[in-house]
Amino acid sequence: MYGLTQPLKGACITGCLHMTLQTAVLIEPLHALGAESKKRSLGMNDLTEINLSLFEEDFSEFYDLLNGSDYVSNQTFEVDSRTVTCEASDWTRLLGPAVCAFYVLVFLLAIPGNCVVGLVISSGKRPFLPFDLYLIHLAVADALLALTLPFWATAAVAGWVFGNTVCKLLGLVQEATFYSSILFLACISADRYQVVVRAVEARRESRQGRCWAACFAVWAVGGALSLPALFNESFRPGGSEVAVCTEYYDPDSAAWWRLATRVLRHLLGFLLPLAFMLVCYGRTAARLLHTQGSQKRRAVRMMAAVLVAFFACWAPYHLSLMVDTLLRAGLFPYGCTARTSVYVALFSTQSVGLLHCCINPILYAFVGERFRRNLRKLLEKKGVLERARPPQSGQHTSQSSENTSTFL
């Protein structure tokens, strides 16, 4: 995920540390005018240090001076605003501590919530319902994603201090859990469609076998889609004192790899799952709306909440990523102002997206009547709560059918 793999400390905006041809050409007349007295030629490290110390305004003034002088002939120097160093703004300076605090908050909320979901479901009756099996795998994926957040929170304020191996490993875990979590949401929508619209709850054993196969397939697909994280590298760009953990592609193929990985992220990580859930939940809601009962109307409202939460959490991030891709492709001006704005937007919107691993336990578990009943039984068994009195004679306990009580 783009935001988690970029440093938030320092004066350089993403992509601004690449050496430009204009900078290399600029050094040649300087070398001819007096650098020989140093009795050594300028190497790439020297060029990098000079590039890091100059911002776009400095290059503009200096290039104007050279273009108007008699020292340079048959050459015109122009600033490449896509690659020069951008001076840090107040927004970028404040973003690091803010993102660090937010990641810690998400971690503290997501870990307990998803662990409770896994504990309650695993302590219930077996064999698991397909819905429960998908839900426990979703909780595992969200918890694993949350476990990476303390590392990224540290990197947001101190740079990457964990080495190259951890950089690659956490990138793999982060990407695999990101895709798996979203694909499990799609599986849950398909299961609800089968139960309510297709009425297949009677063949529970065969459904469970298909459910285990689907879970295995989701983890396999998530693992395969995480392989681009092997391109992650931990390094200090351009002599900077702050290390980063980010994608590091060969310059000749960087644009192609970036486009390919982002198209996959947009399609498999957002657009296709969203369309699939819209179809499944739409048809499920249409069936429930033709029946009577407040519980079924409540299930329809919760289906709408699931879709709204997914869209609200991830749509801003994907829109920001699309804008960044278009700017990098040169379709629009990509100066320092645009770069800084996109940089801030990517980090902010991805932080919002990470909230989804906190919301999932609430939407899919804690609001469900059957889950709350099983949670109370578990707490009573552990002695945390007093055992509830048995229902009075003639009182009907809620034993709703699977198509409503186990929806959420």
N, C-alpha and C positions, 0 to 999 in steps of 0.2 A: 504494500500500500504506500502510495506516494508520500504522504505526510509523515508517516512514522520513520521513514528512512532518510530524512533530511535533517541537518543540524539547524538549530534555531539561534546559535550564538555566533557573533561576528558580523562583519560589515558586508559580507558577500551574499548576494542573492543567487538562487539556484541557477547553475549553468553559466555564471559570470566569470569563472576562473579559466576558461579555455583561452589559450594563446591565439592571438589573431595574426593574420598575415601582415596587416598594416603595422602592428607593433614591431614585428621583426624587421620590416623595411625601414621603420623609423629609426632603429638603432644604427643602421648603416651610416647615414650622414653624421650622426653623433660620434660614431667611432672614427670616421674620417677626420672630423674636426678637432679631435684631441684625445680620444680614448687610447691612442697608441702610447701615450706617455705612461699609461699604467702597465705597459709591457705584457699585456695579456688580452685575449679576446673575451668578449662577453658570451657566456654560455647560457643554456636554457634556464638554470637557476637564477642567474642575474636578470634575465628577461622577465621571469615570473615575479621576482621581487619588485622590479620597476612597475610591472603591470598592476600588482596589488596595491601599490602606493598611489596610483593615479585613478581618478574617477572620470566620468564622461565629460564633465566640464573642463577638466585639466587637458584631456586629449583634444577637445574642440579648440581650445585656445592655442595649444601648441601646434596643432596641425595647421591652423590658420596662419600662424607665424611662419611655419616652414613653406607653406604654399605661396606666401608673399615674399619669400626671400630669394636671393640669387644663388644660394648654396645647392638648391635642388632644382634639377631641370628634367623635363619629360616625365615627371611623376606628380600625381595629385593624391594627397592624403585625405581620407575620409574616415570618420568615426563609425565603427560597426557597433551600433547601440545594442545589438543582441548579445555581444560577448564581453564588453567592457565591464569592469567592476562597478557595482552600484553601491553608493554610500548608504549605510544603514539609516533607516528612518526610526522615528519614535515607536511606530507600530511594531517593527521587527525586533526592537530592543525589549518591548514589553511582552511580546508573544511567547518567548521562551518560558519565563516563570508562570505565565497564565496556563500554557499548555501542560506544563509539568504538574501544576496543581489539579488540573482537570483530569489528567490521566490517573493520578493517585485516587481521586474521587471515584472515577469509573471502576478502578480496580477494587476499591473497598466496597462498592455496591454489587458488582458483578460476581465476585467470588462467593460470598455467603449466599446470595440468591440462587445461583446455579447449583451450588453444593446441596442446598436444601431440596431443590427439585430432584436431583439425582438420588439423594438419600430416601426421600419419601416414596418415589416410584420404585426403587430397588427393594424396599422393604414391604411392598404390597404383594398382592396375590400374583401367582404365576400360573400359566404363561402370560407374559405381558400382552396387553392389547397393542395393535400396531401403532396407535396414537401415542401410547406411553413409550414405546420403543423409540419412535422418532424423537419424542420430547427429551428422553434421557440422552440421546446422542447429540441433540441440539444443545443441551446444557453442558455436555463435555466440550463441544466445540467452542462455545462462548467462554467457558472457564479457561480453556487453554489460550484463547486470544487475550483474555484479561491478564493472564500470568505474564505475558510479554510486556505489559504496560510499564511496570517499574523500570525496566531497562530503557525504554524510550523516554520515560519521564526524566531519568538521569541525563540522557543524551541531550534533552531539550535545553538544559541549563549548563552542562559541563562538557558537551561534546561526547563522542563515542570513546569510552574508556575500557571496553570489554574485549577488544581484540577482533581479529578477522574471522576466526572460527565461530565465535558466538554471533557475530554479525550475520553470517550465512545461515546458521542454525535458526536463529530467531526469525530471519526473513522467511525461511521455509515454513515454520510453524504459523507465523502470522498469515501468510498467504493461504496455506491449506485450510486453516480454521475460518478465514474470511469466506472462502468459496463454499466450504462444507456447511457452515451455518446457514447461508442463504439457500443452498440446495435442500437442506432439511426443512426449511420453511415451506418450500415448494412441495416436498413430500407430504407434509402435514395437510396442506390444502388438498392434495390428491386423495389422501385417506378420508378426509371429511366428505369429499365429493362422492367417493365410493359408498360410504356408509349411508349418507342421506339420500342421494339421488339414485344410486344403483342398488341400494338395499342389499349389501353383500355381507352383513354382519354374521349371518348364520354360518358361513364357511370360514370361521375364525382361524383354524389351524393352517389352512392353505394361505390365508392372508398373512399370517405371521411368517411363514417361510419366504414369501415374496418380500415382506418387509425387511427381513434380515439381509436378503440379497440386495435390496435397494440401499440399505445402510452401508454395506460393503462397497457398492458401486459409488456412492457419494464420497466416501473417504478416499477411494482410489482416484476419482476425478479431481477432488480437491488437492490430493498429493501431486497429481500430474500437472495441474495448473499452477502449482507453487514452484515448479522447477526453475522458472526464470529468476527466482531469488538467489540461485547459485551465482548469478552475476554480481551479487552484492559484494562490495569490498569495503574494508576499513582502511582509510588513508587520510593523510593531511594534505588537502589541496593547496597547491601553489605556495608552499612555505608557511601556511597558516599554523598556528599553535594548537588549533582545535581540530581533532580528528572527526571524521564523519563516517557513517555507515549508509551507503547508498548504492544504487545501480551504477555499474561501471562497464560500459560497453566500448567495444572498439570504435574509434572515431569514424571509420569508414562505413560502419553499419549501425551506428547509434540511432539514427533517425528511423531506420526500418524496424529495429528491435523495439524501440519505444512505441511506435505506432502499432505493431503487432500485439504487444502485451496490453496496451490500453484498449484496443478493440476487443480483446478477450475479456478484459475487466468490465467494459460497458455491456457487452452482450451477455456473458455467462454470470456476471456478478450483479446485474441489475435488470436490464431490459427484458430478457427472456424469462427469468423467474417472476418478474412483476406481471408480465402478460399471462403467464401460466396461472399464477394465483388469482388474477382478475377473472379468468375464465372459470376456474374451479369454484371459487367463492361466489362468483356471480350466479352460477347455476345452482349452487347449494342454497344460497339465499332465496332465489326465486322459488325453489321447492318449499322451503320453510315458510315463506310468506303466504303460501296457499293453504297452510294449516293453521289451526287455532292453538292458542296457548301462549302465556306470557314468557315462559322459558324459551320457547322457540324464537320469539321476537327478540329476546335478550341475546340469543346466539347470533342472530343476524346483526345486531348492533356491534357485537364483539368481532365479527368477521370484518365489518367496516373499520373498526379500530385497528385491527391487525394490518390491513392494507394501508391505512393512513399513516400508521407508525413506520412501516417499512419505507413508504415513499418519502415521508418527511425527514427521516434519518439519512437516507442515502441519495436522494435526488440532488440536493445542493452540492454534495461532493462530486458526483459524476458530471454535473454541469460545469463546475469549476475545472475539473480535469479535461473536459472537452475544450473549454476555452484555452487552457494551457497548451493542449495539443495543436490547436489551430494557430496560436501565436508562434509556437516553435516551428511550425511548418512554413512560417513567413507569409501567411495569408493576411496578417494584420501587423501594424507596427508593434515592435516588441522592445521598447525602450525601458529605461529604469522604472518609470512610473507604472507601466503596465506590469512589468515583472514583479515589482513589490506588491501590487494589488493582488495578482494571482497567487503569489507566495503566501500572503496572509489568508486569502480565501481558501486555499487548499488545506492549510493547517486547521483553520477554524471549522470548515465543513466536515473534514474527516473526524475531528473531535466529536462533532454532533453525531456522525455515523456510528461511532463507537458506543454511544449511548444505547444502541439497539441491543447490545449484549446484556444490558441491565433491564431493558424493557421486556425482553422475551420471557423471562421467568414470570413476570407480572401478568402479561397478556395470556400466556398459554397455560399457566399453572395456578397461581395464587387466586385468580378470580373464579376458578372452576370449583363448583360445589363438591365434586367427588375428590378433588385434590385436597381441599380444605378439610374434608372429613377424614381422609387418610392421614393428613398431617396431625390432626387432633388425636387420632388413635395412636400415632407414633409417640407423640408427646405424653399421652397418658401411660403408654407402655414404659416409657423411660422415667415416669414419675414426675415429670415437669408440671403436668396438669392433673387435677382430680378427675377420676372417671365420671363421665356423664351418666345421669340416671337413665335407665332403660325407658323407652317410650311407653306411655300409658296405654291401657287396653283400648283398642279401636283407633289409636293414633297411627297414621300412615307415615312411615319414614320415606324420605325422598329417594326413590330408586328409579330415576329417569332412565329412559332408554339410551343406548350408546350414542344415538344420533344427536342428542342434545346435551346430556350431562357430561360427556367426555369431550365435547368440542373444545372447551377451554378449561 
